[in-house]
Amino acid sequence: MTEMDTNISATAVKALAVLDFMGEQHGPITVQEAAQGLSVDRATAYRMLLTLVHAGYVMRDNVTKNYRLSFKVLSLSRNLMSEDERSVKIVACLRKISDLTGETVHYSALERDAAVLVFRAKGSQRVAVDFQIGDRSALHCTSIGKVLLAYQDIRATEAIIAGGLWKVAPRTITDPDELRRELARVRAQGYAYDDLEFAPDMRCVAVPVFESGGNVPGGIAISGPSSRFDHDKLEVLRDIALREAATLSKSLGGIR
């Protein structure tokens, strides 16, 4: 086990873990549920929850004694999600791709060991994969995750491998050498597919968005049900996404 840096506050880490856990739930939680979810004793969970109540990030129902996130959590992302020239360009690109394809289009950014959905443009298709802003997805089993990982330092790949390549769908890549080969292929061709790797009934295509210095902090993905997203359709979507992403990359100061 890696020892924690002595400069890091263990209490703060625990409190943030509570927020992460609560953010993954679909409703209020009890102290016992927090304790079980975080693998801590009930007293520790109770103290962490009360600390967050005191700070204003968690609310406690005086009748049920359950806890839920407060709207103050939204204030943390206010400036992060505010409109600036960069975000306007990204959203305009997503909307153009959506208009051309009729599909819902996502822009996700790399954040440590996950791809986080930051912007989306909803399509006109009645049957679609409905990911939401803020959703996090694993890097080894999604098209956008593989695209983002392919353009990072090799240490990022090895860190993901060290964390475990768990199987979530029929074709999830779980072999380290296979993932390394897949990422090399993604980087060489400039796009990635998810062919039943994240879900047994979903296919996706993703392309990188380059910014200054050739960095790839994010990328564009289009996902859909496998019944409608056959391989021919994926190629059509890929070509449109590649073309529009290239234009976006140029406007953001990035060149592939």
N, C-alpha and C positions, 0 to 999 in steps of 0.2 A: 504493500500500500504506500502511495506517495504521501510524504508528510506535508502538512499544510504550512505555508509560509507563516512565520511568527508575526508578520505585519498584518496578516489578514484577521479580521474579527470573526471568530467562530459564531458569535451571537448573531451578527448581521447575516452571515451565510445561512444560518438556520431560519431566520425570519424571511429571507428571500425565498428559501425553499418552500415555506408555507405559502407565499404568494404564488409561486409556480404551481404548486399542487392545487390551490383553490381555483386558479385560472383554467385548469384542466377539467374541473367539475362542471356539471350542468345545473347546479343549484346550491343552496346553503349546505354547510357541513356541520357536523358535531365535533366536539373535542376528540371523541374516541375515533372518529373517521380520520381526523387529521393525524392523530397519533399512529394509527395503522398505516395510513398512506405514506407517512414520512419515516416509519420504523423508529419512532422515539416513544418514550413513556408518556403517559397521559399528562403528568405534571409539566413536562417540558413543552408539549403541544399547547397546553393551556396558557403558559407564560408567553409563548410566542404569539398566540392569538391576541392576548390582552395587550401586548406591546404594539401590535399592528392596529388594534382598535384605538389605543391611545394616540398613535401617529395619524389616524384618520384614514388608513387604507383598507380597513376591514370594519364592517358593521356587525353588531350583535343584537339579535332579536330578543327583547326582554321577556317575551312570552314563551317562545320555543327554545330559547337559549342557543340557537344555531347561529352560525357565522357566515357572512357573505362578503365578497369584495365590495368596496364603496366606489362611487363614481370618481373619487379622487385619483384612482389608478389611471383614469383617462388623461389626467393632467400631465402624466409622465410622457405621454406620446404626442402632446399637443404640438410642440415645436418640431418633433421628428416628422410628423405627418403634414406639416403646413406646406402650402403650395409655394414652390420656388420655381425658377426657370427649369431646373433639371427635372423635377417631378412633372411639370406641365408637359415637357417634351416626351417623357416616358408614357404618361397617360394618353397623350395624343397618338403615339405609336400604337398602343394597345387598342385604342378605339378604331384606328384605321384597319388593323389586322382583323378585328372583330367584324367590322363592316364588310370587309372583303370575303370573310369566311362564314359569317353567321355564328361563329363559335365564341365562347367565353375565353378570354385571354388573360393570362396572369404574368405579373412581373414579381419575381422573388429575389431576395438578397441573401447572401451568405452570412450567417451569424454563428460563429463557432462550429458546432457539429450539426447544424441544420440549415435548411433553406426556409426562409420566412416570407410568406406572401405579403407583399407591401402594397401593390396596386392591382386593380382588376378592371376589365371592361366586359360587361355582361353581354352575351350574344343573344341571338333570336331563336336558337334551337330550344324546343320544348323539353327534350331529354338531354341533360348535360350533367357534368360533374360539378358539384357546387361547393368549391372551396371558398373559404372566407378570409378576409384581411386578418393577418395575425396568425393564421394557421402555420404550423411548423411541420416540415417533412424531412425524413431521413435522407442522407446524401447517397447512400449506396444502392437504393432501390427505386429512385425516381429519376425521370429524365432531367429535370431541372437540377437535382442534386448532383447527378453525374456531370452535367455541364459545368456547374460551379466548381466542383472538386477537380475537374480535369485541368483547370487553368490556375490552380493554386500550387504552392510549393509542395514538393514531394512529401515533406513532413506532415502536411495536412492529410494526405492520403494514408500515411502510415498511422496517424493518430486515429483515424476512423476505423481502420482495420484492427488496431489494438483494442478499440472499444467493442468489437464484436460485430459481425455481419449477420444479423439475425434474419431468418426467413419469414416473410410476411405474405407471400403470394407464391403461386406455382413456379414462377421463373425468377425469383429473387436471386441475385448473385450473392453467394455465401462463401465462395472460395477466394482467398486473398489474391492469388495469382491471376485468377480470371478477372477480378475487379481491376487490377493493375493494367491488364491487357485492354479491358474495355475503356478505361480512361485514356489510354494512349490512342485508341481508335477514335474516341470522341474528340480529342484535341486535334488529331490529324484531319478529320472530316468536318469539324466545326459545328456539330450538332449531336444530340443524343435522343434515343428512343427509350421509352419504357414500354416493353411488350409483356404485359401481365406480370410485371415485377413488383408493383406496389399493391395491386388489387387484382383478383382473378377475372374481373370483367371490365378492365380499363386499360387503354393505351394512351400514350402521350408522346409529344415531341417537344424538345426544348433547344433554344439557341442562346449563345452568350451575347451580352451587351458589353462592348469594350468602352472604357473611359480613358482619361489621360494616363500616359505611361503604359498603355496596353493592359491595364488592370481590368479584371472582370469581377466587379462587386455584385453583379446581379445578372439575371437572364430572363428570357421570355419563354413561357410554356403554354401549350394548348393541350388540354386533356379531354377525353370523351369516352363513352361506353364502347367496348370492343365490338359490339354489334354494328356500330356505325363507323367506328374508326378502324377500317381495315388498312392493310399496308399501302395500298394505292392512295387512300385518303391521306395517310400520314405523310407521304411524299409530297402531295400537293400543299398541305399545310406547312411542311418543312420549307419548301421553296419560298412561299410567301413570307414566312417568319424570318428566314435568312435575309431576304431582300430588305424588308422593313427594318430589321435589327441593324443591318449594315448602315442604313441611312441614319438611324438613331445614334449609333456608335460614332459616326462622323460628326454629328451635331454636338456630341458630348466630349469631343476631343480625343476619341479613341479610334485607333486603326488596327484592324486585325493583322 
